[in-house]
Amino acid sequence: EDILTARVGLFEADFPEPEARRRFFANLQARLQDRPETASAALVSALPGLGSQRSRIVIRGVKYVDDRSYPEVGLQMISPRFFETFGVGMVAGRDFTMRDDWASAPVAIVNQSFVRRFFPEGDAIGKQILQRTQDNEEPWRTIIGVVPDLYMEGLTNRTQRHPSGFYIPVAQSDVRFLSITVRGPAPHETLASIVRDEV
């Protein structure tokens, strides 16, 4: 109820290079965060309740029989302050910061269902995962934080209320469409005007 959301997309003709897209989104979040009318602002690939991307992963040190045995989990690209904007505290470790960018070590944050599924002993911090893609050029990511389960499926999915999933920084991704999330104190009408102005 307290969060304004919007969606922004970048045309490839205007932003042909991944670095230009990352710079646009980083600057947008910083500009929104710096406004006195906003308490917190963040970006996310898909809002809670609208469904997340699915990804097959590899846990470093685990042997897999074949490609079909790689587990599938939810995946979201988020900016720093996403969890703060939604009032979610860290269970363990740390949140992403602006220093977690393309030039820094690849990192990930996992949810509690992910920890229960893959690290039943409870110690996920410092472990490494790989996002399995067709070209398999994704880097190994070190888990730096654990958060409570947020709803990563669509509202029509009745089978998995809190599936295992992980988050990676927008600044370590290449995305063209993101959702904006802004929390007041300003009313929604004011926040909507601010978002349009800053975009």
C-alpha positions in Angstrom: 0.0 0.0 0.0 2.9 2.4 0.7 4.9 1.7 -2.4 4.5 3.3 -5.8 5.5 1.0 -8.7 6.2 1.8 -12.4 7.8 0.1 -15.3 10.6 1.5 -17.6 12.1 0.0 -20.7 15.1 1.0 -22.8 15.1 0.8 -26.5 18.2 -0.9 -27.9 18.5 1.8 -30.6 18.9 4.4 -27.8 21.0 2.3 -25.4 22.9 -0.2 -27.6 25.6 -1.1 -25.1 25.1 -3.0 -21.9 27.2 -0.5 -20.0 24.9 2.4 -21.1 21.9 0.4 -19.8 23.6 -0.3 -16.5 24.6 3.4 -16.1 21.0 4.6 -16.9 19.5 2.3 -14.2 22.2 3.1 -11.6 21.7 6.8 -12.2 17.9 6.5 -12.1 17.9 4.8 -8.7 20.4 7.3 -7.3 18.3 10.3 -8.5 15.1 8.8 -7.0 16.8 8.0 -3.8 18.2 11.5 -3.5 14.8 13.2 -3.7 13.6 14.4 -0.3 10.1 13.2 -1.1 11.3 9.5 -1.2 12.3 7.4 1.8 13.6 4.5 -0.3 13.8 3.6 -4.0 14.8 0.5 -5.8 14.6 -1.4 -9.1 13.6 -5.0 -9.7 13.2 -7.3 -12.8 9.7 -8.4 -11.7 7.5 -7.2 -8.8 6.4 -9.7 -6.1 3.3 -11.5 -7.2 4.0 -11.1 -10.9 6.3 -14.1 -11.3 10.0 -14.3 -11.5 12.4 -15.6 -14.1 13.3 -19.3 -13.6 16.9 -20.5 -13.8 18.8 -23.7 -13.5 21.8 -23.5 -11.2 24.9 -25.4 -10.2 26.0 -25.6 -6.6 29.8 -25.6 -6.4 31.1 -29.0 -5.2 27.9 -30.9 -6.0 28.0 -33.6 -8.7 25.2 -33.7 -11.3 24.3 -36.7 -13.4 23.3 -34.7 -16.5 21.9 -31.4 -17.6 18.3 -32.4 -16.5 19.5 -32.8 -13.0 20.4 -29.2 -12.5 17.9 -27.8 -10.0 15.5 -25.0 -11.0 14.9 -21.9 -8.8 13.5 -18.4 -9.0 15.7 -15.5 -10.1 15.3 -11.8 -9.7 17.6 -8.9 -10.7 17.5 -6.1 -8.1 19.2 -2.9 -7.1 20.5 -2.0 -3.7 17.7 -1.0 -1.2 15.1 -3.3 -2.7 14.6 -5.2 0.5 14.7 -1.9 2.5 12.0 -0.5 0.3 9.7 -3.5 1.0 10.5 -3.5 4.7 12.4 -6.8 4.6 15.5 -7.2 6.8 18.5 -9.5 6.2 18.4 -12.9 7.9 22.2 -13.3 7.5 25.0 -11.6 5.7 24.7 -8.3 3.9 22.6 -6.5 1.2 23.9 -5.4 -2.2 25.5 -2.0 -2.3 26.5 0.3 -5.2 29.9 -1.3 -5.1 28.5 -4.6 -6.3 28.8 -3.6 -9.9 30.1 -5.0 -13.2 33.7 -4.6 -12.2 33.4 -6.3 -8.8 33.2 -9.9 -7.7 29.9 -11.6 -8.8 27.6 -12.0 -5.8 24.1 -13.3 -5.0 21.6 -13.2 -2.2 19.4 -16.3 -1.5 16.1 -16.7 0.3 15.5 -19.0 3.2 13.8 -21.7 1.1 17.0 -21.8 -1.0 19.0 -22.4 2.1 16.8 -25.1 3.4 16.8 -26.9 0.1 20.5 -26.7 -0.8 22.3 -26.0 2.5 20.3 -27.8 5.2 23.1 -27.3 7.7 22.2 -23.6 7.4 25.5 -22.1 6.4 25.0 -20.6 2.9 27.2 -17.5 3.3 30.4 -17.8 1.3 29.1 -20.8 -0.9 29.1 -20.4 -4.6 26.4 -21.0 -7.3 26.4 -20.8 -11.1 23.5 -19.8 -13.2 23.3 -22.5 -15.9 22.6 -21.0 -19.3 22.8 -22.4 -22.8 26.2 -20.7 -23.5 27.3 -21.4 -19.8 29.2 -18.1 -19.7 27.7 -16.9 -16.4 30.3 -16.5 -13.6 30.4 -18.3 -10.3 28.6 -16.1 -7.7 29.4 -16.0 -4.0 26.4 -15.9 -1.7 26.7 -12.8 0.5 23.3 -12.7 2.2 20.1 -14.5 3.1 16.6 -12.9 3.2 13.1 -14.1 4.1 11.0 -15.7 1.4 9.2 -13.1 -0.8 6.6 -14.3 -3.2 8.5 -15.1 -6.4 5.7 -16.8 -8.3 2.7 -15.3 -10.1 -0.6 -14.9 -8.2 -2.2 -17.7 -10.1 0.4 -20.2 -9.0 -1.1 -22.3 -6.2 1.5 -25.0 -5.9 4.6 -23.2 -4.5 3.9 -20.4 -2.0 7.5 -19.7 -1.2 9.8 -21.3 -3.8 13.6 -21.3 -3.4 15.2 -18.4 -5.3 18.1 -16.0 -5.5 18.8 -12.4 -6.4 21.7 -10.8 -8.3 22.5 -7.1 -8.7 21.1 -5.2 -11.6 24.6 -3.7 -12.0 26.0 -7.2 -12.7 23.2 -8.0 -15.2 22.1 -6.8 -18.6 18.4 -5.9 -18.6 16.3 -3.6 -20.7 13.1 -3.5 -18.7 12.8 -3.0 -14.9 10.2 -2.1 -12.4 10.7 1.0 -10.2 9.6 0.8 -6.6 9.4 4.0 -4.5 8.3 4.5 -0.9 7.1 7.9 0.3 6.6 10.0 2.6 5.2 11.9 -0.3 1.8 10.8 -1.6 1.5 8.5 -4.7 0.5 11.4 -7.0 3.7 13.2 -6.1 5.8 10.1 -6.4 4.4 9.4 -9.8 5.3 12.8 -11.0 8.9 12.5 -9.5 9.4 9.1 -11.3 8.3 10.6 -14.6 10.6 13.6 -14.2 13.7 11.5 -13.2 13.2 9.0 -16.0 
